[in-house]
Amino acid sequence: MPKNFPLDAQALRDVIAKFPTPFHIYDEKIIRANFKRLRETFSWAPSYIEHFAVKATPNPQIVKILAGDGAGTDCSSLAELKISEMAGVTGEKIMLTSNDTPADEFQAALKLGAIINLDDITHIDFLEKNAGLPKVLSFRYNPADIMNVGNDIIGRPADAKYGLTRNQIFDAYQIARRKGVKRFGLHTMIASNERGTETFLYTAQIMFELAVEIKNRLGINLEFVNLGGGFGIPYRPEDLPVDYRAIGEGIRELYDKILIANGLDKIRLATESGRAMTGDAGWLVSTVIHEKNTYKNYIGLDSCMANLMRPALYGAYHHITISGKENAAADHIYDVVGSLCENNDKFAIDRPLPKIDIGDILIIHDTGAHGHAMGFNYNGKLRSAELLLRENGEVELIRRAETLDDYFATLKIN
Ligand SMILES: *Cc1c(COP(=O)(O)O)cnc(C)c1O
């Protein structure tokens, strides 16, 4: 699939005249369409809810778009709980799925009436001591060994720090019930950026089977099963997209065959997708400020890893196009780099691109999720602005760029 960008070269120049590069720009229309597709995937499921993973794009304006269409949030920090609240999402529309959780986070979640999803059996006591126990509690299951799944970002479940073991899961529900908790959910998050159907069906299968076992062994009828996030996007133009229809139909069959057949016909399904909601709805827009020819040919941008970590952190591919040169032949090979004193600070290595000139505007695709959000301040580099292209075509500043004053604000200087 060719990579799209919603603004032509002139329209983009007009935006840049008002908001200088670098910036991330998000497209409201695409975000809404992405969520609609996920809702339709699970439209058959009783009271299905998507808890948008706030960490993907932690901006209240983005959360508001999704919340307006019915999404809740998935939070893993105090800040994400606050962002959720800023966007008007409270109560059980929030799921707190954090790990190594500090007390103040549990307290804030409880105050908001969020569903708390515990990452460890010892957290039952910790939660009780530090915040009190809620009416509803969920546990994150780590299935240890699974089929062919578990890819680069999260890794094999048994090697991951998340969740309770199979034996702990049964103990945890019993302990919580003894302490007076009345309503229960079950959660897992196995995949990350997964585009294959099998992984999602397999996840649903082990979760549904576990729900039946919990009913049979403990007499607990779970209220919901949260299948996590991890729906991938095609970062490379040649990548196949997720087959949502196959996933929806496949999970529906499993729901009938495993849950309904065992008398669990009301279990609510939940997901907590981040990337698939906002990933392909965002772009990092940056200006070429240098061209350097040494042992290789380098294109230097006015952005760096502070604005997009994924290539340096995971070796992730992000497609790049040059505004106004979309149809030019990719007959040059470049390393596209940022300005950090860190040799990993490269957006692309040996990338075939059309001839690039200083002043060209580069569009780095699919930065809407885990893009701006991961930014850091090494070398005193500042995080960029975030813009939102509204459905009516207007471009709104939804986060200003950091300034040096922001960077110095926490220092004792004199
Ligand atoms: C990161 C994360 C998500 C979202 O993952 P995506 O790959 O963006 O869908 C959901 N749940 C938990 C617990 C996470 O840590």
The ligand as a MOL file (V3000), in Angstrom:
LIG
                    3D

  0  0  0     0  0            999 V3000
M  V30 BEGIN CTAB
M  V30 COUNTS 15 15 0 0 0
M  V30 BEGIN ATOM
M  V30 1 C 1.5240 -0.7310 25.4310 0
M  V30 2 C 0.3630 -1.4440 25.9620 0
M  V30 3 C -0.8130 -1.5060 25.2250 0
M  V30 4 C -0.9530 -0.9630 23.8310 0
M  V30 5 O -0.1440 -1.6650 22.9410 0
M  V30 6 P -0.2840 -1.3900 21.3570 0
M  V30 7 O 0.7980 -2.2500 20.8110 0
M  V30 8 O -0.0020 0.0530 21.1830 0
M  V30 9 O -1.6350 -1.7880 20.9490 0
M  V30 10 C -1.9060 -2.1220 25.8010 0
M  V30 11 N -1.8390 -2.6610 27.0330 0
M  V30 12 C -0.7170 -2.6070 27.7780 0
M  V30 13 C -0.7360 -3.1920 29.1330 0
M  V30 14 C 0.4140 -2.0060 27.2650 0
M  V30 15 O 1.5310 -1.9740 28.0010 0
M  V30 END ATOM
M  V30 BEGIN BOND
M  V30 1 1 1 2
M  V30 2 1 2 3
M  V30 3 2 2 14
M  V30 4 1 3 4
M  V30 5 2 3 10
M  V30 6 1 4 5
M  V30 7 1 5 6
M  V30 8 2 6 7
M  V30 9 1 6 8
M  V30 10 1 6 9
M  V30 11 1 10 11
M  V30 12 2 11 12
M  V30 13 1 12 13
M  V30 14 1 12 14
M  V30 15 1 14 15
M  V30 END BOND
M  V30 END CTAB
M  END
